[in-house]
Amino acid sequence: MEILWFLIALCMLTAVIGPFVLRRRSGIRQVAPGSPDAADPDTYGFVRQEELDIRLPGPDQDLLDVLEVVQRTQDWRAASQLLAGTPKEGEVRWQRVQAFAGAASVELQQQPGVGGAWLRAWRLDSPKDAGGAQVHAEFLVQQAWRSSTAGTDDFRIILEEARAVCGEAALLSPGDPVPYIVELAVGRGLGYSHEQFDQVWAKVIDRAPEHMGAHLAALHYWCEKWHGSREEADHFATTAAARAPQGSLLAALPLFAVYEHLPEVNLVQSFYRSEVVTKAMEGALFAVHSARPDDPMLAHVRHLLVLFLVRSERWAEAMNQLVHVDGHIGALPWTLSGDPAADYTVYRNLAVAGYEANGGSPATLPH
């Protein structure tokens, strides 16, 4: 037993000091943000930590303008108009539904019983509005995870309500994949059987077979920590990537599968240079280079690449991703942190330090 406790303590100690040893061996030195030796974000055109936007993965000025109006006036009509003018089959609609739902959920968390009143008014004043029903369903999903613990009665009650609203939303907007994408998260939380989940998934891909956001939502279900396994998640991701047409970001899906199964304690320094990780990273880089510059999911892939490229000490490639996404950080992996801006800034600083330690400078960084 003493040997077991010793090994556990050794693993924990290695996990804590490992990154610091690695940085020393790489010639990289982290300094406090206020230090005279700290890299100035302005030097690279980066946004300062306190100004980073944690709401969105990338810019969507129309959405931000409407959110500002809705939250200032508590009038839902601008949100309804924006969603009505957003194509139902694309990624943008799903992202905007998530953003409106998230804004209402955060408001309610900050002002219990009062916040998010505009969403309640939207549903009461216009119960047949498809956009309002979709936002309401996603709001309930986010509330379930924010206000209760998975598996509890409260959690299930909220998700059962979300499932009912998903059904309403689907009837209000035939052919729209969003209600079924929301239900993917409901199914994960309620523990749908594989057969039940596949039925919902079939409705999604019938309407939007290349929807990256939907694939990410489904991938969570197939992960080991929910209702699948490492092998099932990998199979789902690699199959989607293999079928992806030229220019599709689905080729990056295996990297998200790797991320979902990262070991909590990694004692192997070369893990991020292993064949599995490298192959997934190369697939994601290929997807980024092949995708349309205006693909709304491009920022999601770039953000995850930043984490993997930094951890594998591919500094120049990490910097190339940072110059495209800096400013908006509402994406994995940062959104899982209690302080997304701080976590993102640490990785950005490491990328800058590694880049400069290997001869890089603002002048050599392509934009």
Disulfide bonds with the S-S distance in Angstrom:
none
